[in-house]
Amino acid sequence: MKIRMLVDMPEGAARNGEPWPAEGDCVDLPTAEAAHLVASGIAEEVTDAAPAEQPPAEPRRSRRKTPEPEEE
């Protein structure tokens, strides 16, 4: 599965001994691994309808709500 990275991985992060692609770069990964990155918002799937020359999409915002402070 071909994906486009939406973020830069931390300094020193590697996959199979090779550094991760930079933000905006495309890479072909096994489907399960690529799907995990897409679901995590770290990457987006690249299809024939979305050429690699397209600028990267904006990263998704987290939907996790922060707890409200308790009132006394």
CYANA upper distance limits for C-alpha pairs under 8 A (distance plus 0.5 A):
  1 MET  CA     28 ASP  CA      5.97
  1 MET  CA     29 LEU  CA      5.96
  1 MET  CA     30 PRO  CA      6.50
  1 MET  CA     31 THR  CA      5.59
  1 MET  CA     34 ALA  CA      6.78
  1 MET  CA     45 GLU  CA      7.92
  2 LYS  CA     26 CYS  CA      7.30
  2 LYS  CA     27 VAL  CA      6.16
  2 LYS  CA     28 ASP  CA      4.70
  2 LYS  CA     29 LEU  CA      6.79
  2 LYS  CA     34 ALA  CA      7.99
  2 LYS  CA     45 GLU  CA      6.56
  2 LYS  CA     46 VAL  CA      5.94
  2 LYS  CA     47 THR  CA      7.92
  3 ILE  CA     26 CYS  CA      5.99
  3 ILE  CA     27 VAL  CA      6.11
  3 ILE  CA     28 ASP  CA      6.81
  3 ILE  CA     29 LEU  CA      8.02
  3 ILE  CA     34 ALA  CA      7.19
  3 ILE  CA     38 VAL  CA      8.33
  3 ILE  CA     43 ALA  CA      6.64
  3 ILE  CA     44 GLU  CA      5.90
  3 ILE  CA     45 GLU  CA      4.87
  3 ILE  CA     46 VAL  CA      5.53
  4 ARG  CA     23 GLU  CA      8.18
  4 ARG  CA     24 GLY  CA      6.30
  4 ARG  CA     25 ASP  CA      6.04
  4 ARG  CA     26 CYS  CA      4.76
  4 ARG  CA     27 VAL  CA      7.01
  4 ARG  CA     43 ALA  CA      5.88
  4 ARG  CA     44 GLU  CA      5.80
  4 ARG  CA     45 GLU  CA      6.83
  4 ARG  CA     46 VAL  CA      6.79
  4 ARG  CA     52 ALA  CA      8.37
  4 ARG  CA     56 PRO  CA      7.78
  5 MET  CA     21 PRO  CA      7.52
  5 MET  CA     22 ALA  CA      7.29
  5 MET  CA     23 GLU  CA      5.46
  5 MET  CA     24 GLY  CA      5.70
  5 MET  CA     25 ASP  CA      6.26
  5 MET  CA     26 CYS  CA      6.88
  5 MET  CA     27 VAL  CA      8.48
  5 MET  CA     42 ILE  CA      6.73
  5 MET  CA     43 ALA  CA      4.85
  5 MET  CA     44 GLU  CA      7.15
  5 MET  CA     56 PRO  CA      8.25
  6 LEU  CA     23 GLU  CA      5.76
  6 LEU  CA     24 GLY  CA      6.43
  6 LEU  CA     41 GLY  CA      7.99
  6 LEU  CA     42 ILE  CA      5.87
  6 LEU  CA     43 ALA  CA      5.38
  6 LEU  CA     44 GLU  CA      7.45
  6 LEU  CA     56 PRO  CA      6.77
  6 LEU  CA     57 ALA  CA      7.44
  6 LEU  CA     58 GLU  CA      7.84
  6 LEU  CA     59 PRO  CA      6.61
  7 VAL  CA     22 ALA  CA      7.86
  7 VAL  CA     23 GLU  CA      5.28
  7 VAL  CA     24 GLY  CA      8.10
  7 VAL  CA     42 ILE  CA      6.37
  7 VAL  CA     43 ALA  CA      7.79
  7 VAL  CA     59 PRO  CA      8.11
  8 ASP  CA     21 PRO  CA      8.14
  8 ASP  CA     22 ALA  CA      5.89
  8 ASP  CA     23 GLU  CA      5.37
  9 MET  CA     13 ALA  CA      6.80
  9 MET  CA     20 TRP  CA      7.08
  9 MET  CA     22 ALA  CA      7.94
 12 GLY  CA     19 PRO  CA      7.72
 13 ALA  CA     19 PRO  CA      6.72
 13 ALA  CA     20 TRP  CA      7.19
 14 ALA  CA     18 GLU  CA      5.67
 14 ALA  CA     19 PRO  CA      4.85
 14 ALA  CA     20 TRP  CA      6.13
 15 ARG  CA     19 PRO  CA      6.71
 15 ARG  CA     20 TRP  CA      6.81
 21 PRO  CA     25 ASP  CA      6.25
 21 PRO  CA     26 CYS  CA      7.68
 21 PRO  CA     27 VAL  CA      7.65
 23 GLU  CA     56 PRO  CA      8.44
 24 GLY  CA     55 PRO  CA      7.51
 24 GLY  CA     56 PRO  CA      5.88
 26 CYS  CA     46 VAL  CA      8.36
 26 CYS  CA     52 ALA  CA      7.56
 29 LEU  CA     33 GLU  CA      7.04
 29 LEU  CA     34 ALA  CA      6.12
 30 PRO  CA     34 ALA  CA      6.59
 31 THR  CA     35 ALA  CA      6.38
 32 ALA  CA     36 HIS  CA      6.73
 33 GLU  CA     37 LEU  CA      6.99
 34 ALA  CA     38 VAL  CA      6.74
 34 ALA  CA     43 ALA  CA      8.39
 34 ALA  CA     45 GLU  CA      8.44
 35 ALA  CA     39 ALA  CA      6.52
 36 HIS  CA     40 SER  CA      6.60
 37 LEU  CA     41 GLY  CA      6.84
 37 LEU  CA     42 ILE  CA      5.75
 37 LEU  CA     43 ALA  CA      5.98
 37 LEU  CA     44 GLU  CA      8.30
 38 VAL  CA     42 ILE  CA      6.42
 38 VAL  CA     43 ALA  CA      5.21
 38 VAL  CA     44 GLU  CA      5.65
 38 VAL  CA     45 GLU  CA      7.22
 41 GLY  CA     59 PRO  CA      6.93
 41 GLY  CA     60 ARG  CA      6.39
 42 ILE  CA     59 PRO  CA      7.90
 44 GLU  CA     57 ALA  CA      8.42
 46 VAL  CA     50 ALA  CA      6.38
 46 VAL  CA     51 PRO  CA      7.69
 46 VAL  CA     52 ALA  CA      7.62
 47 THR  CA     51 PRO  CA      7.59
 50 ALA  CA     54 GLN  CA      7.53
